[in-house]
Amino acid sequence: MSGKHFESLEKVGDMHLRLNSEGRRLLFGKEPKKLNIPQSAIDAAVEQDYDLKGYVFEASPEQLRPPRTVPSFSLCLPSIAMPFFAASAEDGLTTRFCIQLAKHFNMVVVSPILERDEIHGGTLWNTAVVVSNNGNVLGKSRKNHIPRVGDFNEVSVTHCITVKQLSEYFKNEFTSGDGKKAHHDFGNFYGSSYVAAPDGSRSPGLSRTRDGLLLTEMALNLNRQAPDKWNFKMTGRYEMYAEELKKAIQHDFQPNILKE
């Protein structure tokens, strides 16, 4: 199976590894239940050829707090499909457009854009803007590291996902820095979108070669239950971590490696 065309990690595992429930648990954590999706939505996905998945993340029942369950949607589309190039993350045309959609559909929108930071000399950032279902900009995340895997590094403005609509054909051939022959096409993204829970479990990923819609029902009580179970804050030594990291970022830092 070509690495360029395989649909998802889970599909490869099912076809070649034939993992049982314990094998899937070790790889992906506790397996979430499947969400009951209306047949009309399933039929629409088949007709329009996009990947549709739905899962439920559950938390343990508590005596003092009622369950807090919220729906979450992940729409897997090309990252730079917006026609507005390098705009403000807070009030640019792309963000204003997403605010209208968030209000209309009552859903949270994560909008990957190319951000221009006018305050700091027009610096360009590979940014994802989070818009609440009420149309408020909750914040933004700037990607600091773009991994050099395959062709992903060639068009640096992409933020998280590239599917066939963005696999553009370029007139001039280009190389990817991986020793392979020069090519015209951008290729597919090397991973796929999924939802992860605080306890380390995750949903199966969407297709990396098609558009997709991932629906999840999230139990927010997991945000407290997972840290309480592992007691990270009780056993952590944060002052020590901070001191070691402070040393590690110095230009003259030398790791303490002992050899006989």
C-alpha positions as CSV (number, residue, x, y, z in Angstrom):
1,M,0.0,0.0,0.0
2,S,1.4,3.3,-1.0
3,G,2.1,5.7,1.9
4,K,0.8,8.6,-0.3
5,H,-2.6,7.1,-0.7
6,F,-3.5,5.1,2.4
7,E,-6.7,6.5,4.0
8,S,-6.0,6.4,7.7
9,L,-3.9,4.6,10.4
10,E,-6.9,2.7,11.6
11,K,-7.7,1.4,8.1
12,V,-4.2,0.1,7.7
13,G,-4.3,-1.5,11.2
14,D,-7.6,-3.2,10.4
15,M,-6.4,-4.5,7.0
16,H,-2.9,-5.7,8.0
17,L,-2.7,-6.1,11.7
18,R,-6.2,-7.2,12.5
19,L,-6.0,-5.9,16.1
20,N,-8.3,-7.2,18.7
21,S,-9.9,-5.0,21.4
22,E,-6.8,-5.2,23.7
23,G,-4.5,-4.2,20.8
24,R,-6.6,-1.2,19.9
25,R,-6.7,-0.2,23.6
26,L,-2.9,-0.3,23.9
27,L,-2.6,1.9,20.8
28,F,-5.5,4.3,21.1
29,G,-6.6,4.1,24.8
30,K,-10.1,3.3,25.9
31,E,-12.2,2.9,22.8
32,P,-15.1,5.4,22.7
33,K,-18.7,4.3,21.9
34,K,-20.1,5.0,18.5
35,L,-22.5,8.0,18.3
36,N,-25.9,7.3,16.9
37,I,-25.9,9.2,13.6
38,P,-29.2,9.7,11.7
39,Q,-29.5,7.6,8.6
40,S,-30.2,10.8,6.6
41,A,-26.8,12.1,7.5
42,I,-25.1,8.8,6.6
43,D,-26.9,8.8,3.2
44,A,-25.8,12.4,2.6
45,A,-22.2,11.4,3.4
46,V,-22.3,8.5,0.9
47,E,-23.9,10.6,-1.8
48,Q,-21.4,13.5,-1.5
49,D,-18.4,11.2,-0.8
50,Y,-17.1,12.5,2.5
51,D,-16.0,10.7,5.6
52,L,-18.6,10.8,8.5
53,K,-17.8,9.5,12.0
54,G,-19.3,9.9,15.4
55,Y,-18.1,8.9,18.9
56,V,-19.0,9.3,22.6
57,F,-16.4,10.0,25.3
58,E,-17.8,9.0,28.8
59,A,-16.7,10.0,32.3
60,S,-17.3,8.0,35.5
61,P,-20.4,9.1,37.5
62,E,-19.8,11.4,40.4
63,Q,-21.7,12.0,43.6
64,L,-21.3,15.8,43.9
65,R,-21.2,16.9,40.2
66,P,-23.8,16.1,37.5
67,P,-22.5,14.9,34.1
68,R,-21.4,17.7,31.8
69,T,-21.8,16.6,28.2
70,V,-21.3,18.8,25.2
71,P,-21.3,18.1,21.4
72,S,-18.1,18.8,19.5
73,F,-17.7,19.0,15.7
74,S,-14.6,18.7,13.6
75,L,-14.9,19.7,9.9
76,C,-11.9,18.5,7.9
77,L,-11.4,20.8,5.0
78,P,-8.4,22.4,3.3
79,S,-6.6,24.8,5.7
80,I,-6.1,27.7,3.3
81,A,-9.3,27.6,1.3
82,M,-10.3,31.1,2.5
83,P,-9.8,33.9,-0.2
84,F,-8.4,36.4,2.3
85,F,-4.6,36.2,2.5
86,A,-2.7,37.1,5.7
87,A,-5.3,38.9,7.8
88,S,-5.7,39.7,11.5
89,A,-6.6,36.7,13.6
90,E,-8.9,38.8,15.8
91,D,-10.9,40.8,13.3
92,G,-9.8,39.9,9.8
93,L,-12.2,39.1,7.0
94,T,-11.7,35.3,7.5
95,T,-12.5,35.6,11.3
96,R,-15.5,37.8,10.7
97,F,-16.8,35.3,8.2
98,C,-16.3,32.4,10.7
99,I,-18.1,34.4,13.4
100,Q,-21.2,34.6,11.3
101,L,-21.1,30.8,10.6
102,A,-20.5,30.0,14.3
103,K,-23.6,32.1,15.3
104,H,-25.8,30.7,12.5
105,F,-25.0,27.0,13.2
106,N,-24.5,27.3,17.0
107,M,-21.1,25.5,16.9
108,V,-17.5,26.2,17.7
109,V,-15.3,26.9,14.7
110,V,-11.6,26.3,14.6
111,S,-10.3,28.4,11.7
112,P,-6.7,27.7,10.5
113,I,-5.4,30.9,8.7
114,L,-2.3,32.7,7.7
115,E,-2.2,35.5,10.3
116,R,-0.4,38.9,9.8
117,D,0.7,40.4,13.1
118,E,0.6,44.1,12.4
119,I,1.8,45.0,15.9
120,H,5.1,43.2,15.4
121,G,6.1,44.4,11.9
122,G,3.6,42.4,9.9
123,T,5.0,39.1,11.0
124,L,3.3,36.1,9.3
125,W,2.1,33.3,11.6
126,N,0.6,29.8,10.9
127,T,-2.4,30.3,13.2
128,A,-5.6,28.6,14.2
129,V,-8.4,30.9,15.5
130,V,-11.1,29.5,17.9
131,V,-14.5,31.1,17.6
132,S,-17.2,30.1,20.2
133,N,-20.8,29.1,19.2
134,N,-21.8,32.6,20.4
135,G,-19.5,34.3,17.9
136,N,-16.8,35.3,20.3
137,V,-13.1,34.9,19.5
138,L,-11.9,32.7,22.4
139,G,-8.2,32.8,21.4
140,K,-5.7,31.6,18.9
141,S,-2.9,29.0,18.6
142,R,0.3,29.8,16.6
143,K,2.1,26.7,15.4
144,N,5.8,27.0,16.3
145,H,7.1,23.8,14.7
146,I,6.3,22.5,11.2
147,P,7.7,19.0,10.9
148,R,9.7,18.1,7.8
149,V,7.9,15.0,6.7
150,G,7.4,14.4,3.0
151,D,5.9,17.4,1.2
152,F,4.3,19.0,4.2
153,N,7.1,21.6,4.6
154,E,6.9,22.9,1.1
155,V,3.9,25.2,1.5
156,S,4.4,26.6,4.9
157,V,1.1,28.4,5.3
158,T,-0.9,25.1,5.8
159,H,-1.8,24.6,9.4
160,C,-3.1,21.2,10.0
161,I,-4.8,19.3,7.2
162,T,-4.3,18.9,3.4
163,V,-6.8,16.9,1.4
164,K,-7.3,16.2,-2.3
165,Q,-8.8,19.7,-2.9
166,L,-5.6,21.3,-1.9
167,S,-3.4,18.8,-3.7
168,E,-2.7,21.4,-6.4
169,Y,-0.8,20.8,-9.6
170,F,2.1,23.2,-9.9
171,K,3.5,24.2,-13.3
172,N,7.1,23.9,-12.2
173,E,8.4,20.7,-10.5
174,F,9.7,21.0,-7.0
175,T,11.5,18.7,-4.6
176,S,10.7,18.0,-0.9
177,G,14.1,17.8,0.7
178,D,13.6,14.0,1.2
179,G,15.7,12.8,-1.7
180,K,12.8,11.8,-3.9
181,K,12.3,12.8,-7.5
182,A,10.9,16.3,-8.3
183,H,7.1,16.3,-8.7
184,H,4.3,18.6,-9.6
185,D,1.6,17.8,-7.0
186,F,1.5,18.8,-3.4
187,G,0.2,15.4,-2.2
188,N,-2.0,14.5,0.8
189,F,-1.5,15.3,4.4
190,Y,0.6,12.7,6.3
191,G,-1.8,12.3,9.2
192,S,-5.5,12.6,9.9
193,S,-7.8,14.6,12.3
194,Y,-9.1,13.0,15.5
195,V,-10.5,14.0,18.9
196,A,-8.5,13.1,22.1
197,A,-9.8,13.0,25.6
198,P,-8.0,14.0,28.8
199,D,-7.5,10.4,29.8
200,G,-5.5,9.7,26.7
201,S,-8.2,7.9,24.7
202,R,-8.9,9.1,21.2
203,S,-11.3,8.6,18.4
204,P,-10.3,7.0,15.1
205,G,-9.0,9.5,12.6
206,L,-10.8,10.8,9.6
207,S,-9.7,10.0,6.1
208,R,-6.5,11.8,4.9
209,T,-7.6,11.6,1.3
210,R,-11.2,12.9,1.5
211,D,-13.2,15.6,3.2
212,G,-14.7,14.5,6.5
213,L,-16.9,15.4,9.4
214,L,-16.2,14.1,12.9
215,L,-18.9,14.4,15.6
216,T,-18.1,13.7,19.2
217,E,-20.0,13.9,22.5
218,M,-17.6,15.0,25.2
219,A,-17.9,14.4,28.9
220,L,-16.2,17.5,30.4
221,N,-15.9,15.9,33.9
222,L,-12.9,14.0,32.4
223,N,-10.9,17.2,32.7
224,R,-10.8,16.8,36.5
225,Q,-11.0,13.0,36.7
226,A,-7.9,12.3,34.6
227,P,-5.5,14.5,36.7
228,D,-7.1,13.2,39.9
229,K,-6.4,9.6,38.9
230,W,-2.8,10.2,38.0
231,N,-2.0,12.8,40.7
232,F,0.4,14.7,38.5
233,K,0.0,17.9,40.5
234,M,0.6,16.1,43.8
235,T,3.8,14.4,42.6
236,G,5.1,17.0,40.1
237,R,8.2,19.2,40.9
238,Y,7.4,22.2,38.8
239,E,10.0,24.5,40.2
240,M,12.7,21.9,39.4
241,Y,11.3,21.5,35.8
242,A,11.4,25.3,35.3
243,E,15.0,25.5,36.5
244,E,16.2,22.7,34.3
245,L,14.4,24.2,31.2
246,K,15.9,27.6,32.0
247,K,19.4,26.0,31.8
248,A,18.6,24.0,28.7
249,I,17.7,27.1,26.6
250,Q,21.0,28.8,27.2
251,H,23.4,28.8,24.3
252,D,26.3,27.4,26.4
253,F,24.2,24.6,27.9
254,Q,25.9,21.2,28.1
255,P,23.9,18.1,28.9
256,N,25.2,16.1,31.9
257,I,26.1,12.9,30.1
258,L,28.3,10.5,32.1
259,K,30.6,8.0,30.3
260,E,32.9,5.4,31.6
